[in-house]
Amino acid sequence: MTARIIDGRAIASDLRTRIATQVATLGYRPGLAVVLVGDDPASKVYVRSKDRAAAQVGITARTIYLPADTTEAALLAQVAALNADPEIDGILVQMPLPAQIRVDAVLDAIDPAKDVDGLTPVSAGRLLAGRASLQPCTPRGVMHLLAETDLAGMRAVVLGRSVLVGKPMAALLTNAHATVTIAHSRTRDLADECRRADLVVAAIGRAEMIRGDWIKPGAIVIDVGINRLGDGRLVGDVAYAEALPIASAITPVPGGVGPMTIACLLENTVTAAIARRQLAAA
């Protein structure tokens, strides 16, 4: 048996096409603001990709570049201005932030109605409660990849407990009626936890840590990790070649989960724009 390859690029392309079609019917252009503090090269590349993707679907993207020595107060003032700007429907403050700025303070300051990264306490609470919310983009992207899978009753293990991926991923799977275990670096016998799972979502941040013999035959493997090796190759958290003949379906790295993240950011922006304008018209 060779696993079915879950093509994130194709699924993300289809989602962007649907978003562009939806935006064309709105009569206005949703607005997305991205704030980048500092000169992190990877963040700059990612932000440029977001700008291009937004333009392709008809979203107006505004990127605000702030120097690395920006104070927390100055960033919070910028967020407050975007909260008040009627042309902005979505706000994303790019992580990581410089050491002098508290991430929690920034997330607390973002208007939950414009929280297209799905990371404010209000968004997280609504997700945990199973209520409609703007969801973190990567976990939402994973759910799109699993859209044709009946998750009800499935035993799932999420490797990683970050607020960006692991915890919201577990909540989304639970809301879809899966039986979910969150595992992490302190989990005893991590390999055994994986071997019991029908679905493995790996977001632990260690290159090829999940070996092929950790995978239950026929399981679905979603690899959120992206790690650059010394030779320049990008690999996931799963030893792909080892898992390929064991799993029933698997995401590659690159080309699996990654393309879904930006597509879901665009989806969240449109959702936020529609909700805000409906509320204003009520």
N, C-alpha and C positions, 0 to 999 in steps of 0.2 A: 504494500500500500504506500502511495505517495500522497501527502497532504494536498488538499486544494489550496492554492495560493490566493489569499484575500487581497485583491488589488485596490489599495487605498487611493492610488492616483485616479483610477477610473471612477470610483465611487465619489471622491471629492469633486471630480469634474462634473459628474451628473448633478451633484448638490449645488455647485456654483451656477450651473445652467438654470436650475429651478429657481434659485435666488434671483438671478438676473431677470427671469420672466416675471417673477413676483414684483420686483422693484419697478419694472416698466409699467405696471398697472397702478402704481400708487399715486402718481401725480406730483411727487416730490422726491428729492434725493435724501435718503437717510444720511446722517452725519456721524462719522467715527473720529474720535480724537485719541491719538496715541502719544503718551508722554515718555520720552527717553531721557534719563538722567545719566550723564557720563558718556564714556567712549568705548564701551564694551563692543568688540568687533562682531561677535556672534549676534548680539542684540541689534546692531545696526543692520546687518544682513536680513535678520528676521523682520524688522520693521519695514525695510524697503519691500520685502515680499508682500507684507500686509497691504502696503499702499498700492502696489500693482494689482493685487487681487481685488481690492475694494473698487478701484477704478473700472475693472473689467465687468463688474456686476452692477455698476451704477451708483455705488456708495461714494459720497464725498469724504475723503480721508484727509485729516489734518494731523501732521506730526509736529510735536513741539519738542525741540531739542534744548535741554538744560545742561549746564556744565557740571562736572563731577563734584565740585565744591558747593553745589546748591544746598541751602539749608533746608531742614525739615519744614520750617515755617513758610519758606518760599514755595516749596512744592505743594504744601497744603493750600496756600493761596491760589496757586494755579488750578488745583482740583476744584476749589470753590468756584472759581470763574467758569470752569467748564460745566459744573453742575447748573449754573445759572444761565448758561448760553442756550437759547432756544433752538439754535441750529445744530446742536450736538445731541445725538441720541445715545451714543455709546462712548464710554471712557475706559481706556486701558492704560495703566501705568506699567511700563515694561520692567520686569524683574531680570536680574538682580538690581537692587538699589545700593548706593554707597552706604558705608557703615554708619554715617552720621544720621541716617534717616530710618526711622522705625517703620517696618512694613505694616504692622498692625495699625499704626496711626494713619497711614495713607489709606488702607482699605476701609477703615472706619469713616473716612471723610468722603468716600465716593457715594454719590446718590445711588441707592440700590436699583432704582429704575433705569439707570444708565450703566449698570455693572455688567458689561458684556464679557468680562472674564469670569463672572460667577463666583467671586471670592469674598465678597463682603459678608459680615455675619448674618445679615438678613437673607441673602441668597442661600448661604449654607444652611441656615435654619429651615427655610422653606423646602429645600431639597430633602433634608433629613426627615421632615414631616410628611413628605410625599405630596407636597403642594406645588403648583405651577411656579417655576422660577427660571431665571437665567442661570444656566448650568456651566460649570467650567468646560472650556472648549475641548480639551483632549478627552476627558471621559465621555462627553457628549458625542465626540467623533467615534469613539469605540462603540457606543450604542448604535450609531449608524452602520458600522461595519457588521454588527450582529443583528441587524434589522430582520433578517430572514430566519433567524434562529429562535426557536421556542425555548426561552430561558426558564420557564416555569418548572420548578422542582429540580433544576440542574444544580449540581454541586460546583460552586465556583470558588477559586482562591485568588485573591488580589495580593500580589507581592509588592509591598510598599504602603506606607501610611501617611503620605504627604497630604497637605490640604489642597494641593493643586491637582493631584491625580488619585492617589490611593483611597483616601476617605470618601470623596464624592463618587468615585467609581464603585465602591462598595455600596453606597446608598442607591445609586441608579440600578445596580443589579438586584438589590433587595427589593426595590420598588417594582422591578420586573418579575418578582416572585422566585428568584434564584435563592439557593441556600448558600450564604456567603461567609467565607473565612478571610480575615485580613491577617496576612503573615508579614514578617519583617525580620530585621537583623537579629532580634532576640528570640525569635521563634525556635523552639526546640524541634529538631528533626525536620527542617524545612523541606528537604527532599520528599519525605513521607507525606507531608501536607499536600505537596504538588501531585504526588502519585494517586491521591484519592479524588482529584478534581476532574470534572468533566470539562471545565473551562479554566484556563490559567491566563490571568492578566498580569504581565510582568512589568513592574515599574519601580525597580529596586535600585537602578543606577549603577550596576556593575557588569562589565562586559562579559557576555556569554556565561554568566553564573549558573543559569538554569540549564542543566545538561539533558541530553536526550533521554537518559534512563530515569529522569525525574518525571517524565510525561506519561500519563496513563494512555495506553493504546486507544486511539480514536478520539482523544480529547481535542478541543479547540484551543489554540494558543494565540493570544494577542500580545505582541511584544511592543510595549510603549518605549522601551529604552533606546537611547541613541548614544553610542560611545565611539570615540575615535581612537583607533589603535596607533601604536608607534609608527606603523608603516603607512598611516594615512587612511586606512580603510574604516568605514563606518559599520558598526555591528550593533546588534541589540543586546538585551539582557539574556536572551536565549541562544544557546548554541544551535543555530538554525539548521545546519547540515545534519546534526544528530537528531533533531526533532522532526525533520521533514518526513522521514519514512514511518514515523510513529503516530503523529497527530493526524486528525481528519481534516483540519484546516489550520492555516497559520498565516500570520502577516509577515512580510519581509521587512528588512531594514537595510536601506531606506525604501520608501514606497508603500509603506503600510499605514500605520497610524499617523505619521507626520503630516501628510497632505490634508488630513481631516481637521487638524487643529485650526488652521486659518479659515477653511471653509465654514467651520462652526462658529468662528468669530464673526464672520459675515452674516451667518444665519441669526446669531444672537442680536446683532446690530439692527437687522430688519425687524425682528420680533420686538425689540425695545422701542423702535421708532413707531411701530403700529400701536403698541400699547400706550405710549405717551400721548399720542395724538387722539386716540379714542378717549382717554381720560380727560384731556383738555376740552374735548367737544361735549363731554357728558354734562 
